Amino acid sequence: MRVGAFVLAAQFPGQGQGEALHRAVRTTEVAEASGLDSVWLAEHHFVPYGVCPSAVTLAGVLLGRTHRIRVGTAVSVLPNVHPVALGEQAALLHLLSGGRFTLGVGRGGPWVDLEVFGTGLRAYEHDFPESLDLLIRWLREPRVSASGERFSFREVPVVPRPDELDALWAVGAGARPAVARAGGAPGRVPGPGPGPDPGARSGTGARSGADARSDAGSGPETLIACTSPRTVKLAAERGLPMLLGMHCGDEEKADMVALWRRHARAAGRSPGEIADTPHVSAGVAQIADCRGAAVEALAKSMPGWLRQGLGAHVTVDGRARTMRDPMAYTELLCRLHPVGTPRLAADRLTTTAERTGIRRFALLVEGSGDLAVTEENVRRLGAEVLPLLG
């Protein structure tokens, strides 16, 4: 089981934006020191729900400040950018981090971002599959051209080539860290960079299955945030892992995994590839000596943040939108996810893994809004919960 921290750089009421970004950096540093597998970075624009506007930029900063932990985007909003530009950035981070970068992409929403960046509502409603396919080609092929409805350009070379990880490390960094994969060719996953094996702290012991197989020539792992059957189908046909949201319970996530597998089989994916594709479950984690204390820590802070952050979203075309009740949503998250004692947290994660087949987690750890409490939460997650996960 691979447990990581989900970092939104959330701006809680009364806090500055710099404070939120500092907490994101410190959370990553403490997560690595505590033995967590990964850190996942969210991207938002023009809202205090999260003040990181470029997940790939923050990922570059954090990869440079760490040595072992994997850093991923959850997600980079693909309709806001040119897929080739995002592919170039992903390749750069993959190469220079020794294979520790994961590129998560998503469709985002019908927000004013589309107006500001000039991509338009069509990029959100219609063009996501074309953008995704161009991005994937850029991460896999030596030369790329395009002749689609949205993107059309002559053939150009891919620079830098994301599959030249071995060559880069052989020339400039000595022996390259081992690279593992978790899934078939489209969803290949490089292993951890320099430093201790995260399995030693997570209670997994020796690696097994997909983690034990070498895949030295792959580019960065790529996954898709899925919130609808249409996106699940899109991910399955391309063999890409899914990132499933923290608003979903185990039953809904199990249904989405089952749907992904049906579409993957129909697309001709092999049984081994289907079984090994490493989907990610997003959630919330708050560790305390009793469940009441953990729930209280989140109930004091999250509703105000959710009310302020979610309420700031503006649709690009004036369409009506419905916002979740902040208190009810906080209560839902506390029921669904590892919020409570270390034993309760371990049991919740184990249950989710058994019910859904998902064994990778991105857990929001900053729900208290307080830096010291967040750091302690991460330390307890590493020291008291990970050893309980067999």
Protein Blocks (a to p, Z undefined) as FASTA:
>chain_A
ZZddddehiacehiafklmmmmmmmmmmmmmmnopabdcddddehiakbacfblklmmmm
mmmmpmkbccddddddfklpcfklmmmmmmmmmmmnnopaccdddebiadfklmmnonoj
mlmmmmmmmmmmmmmmmmmpmbdcdddfkbccddddddddfklmmmmmmmmnopaddddd
eddfklcccdddedddfklmnonmpaehjllpccfkbccddddddfbfklmmmmmmnopa
cdddfkbcfklmmmmmmmmmmmmmmnopafklmmmpccdddddddddfbfklmmmmmmmm
mmmmmmmmmmmpccfklpacddddfklmmmmmmmmmccddfklmmmmmmmmmmmnopabd
cddfklnopaklmmmmmmmmmmmmmmmmZZ
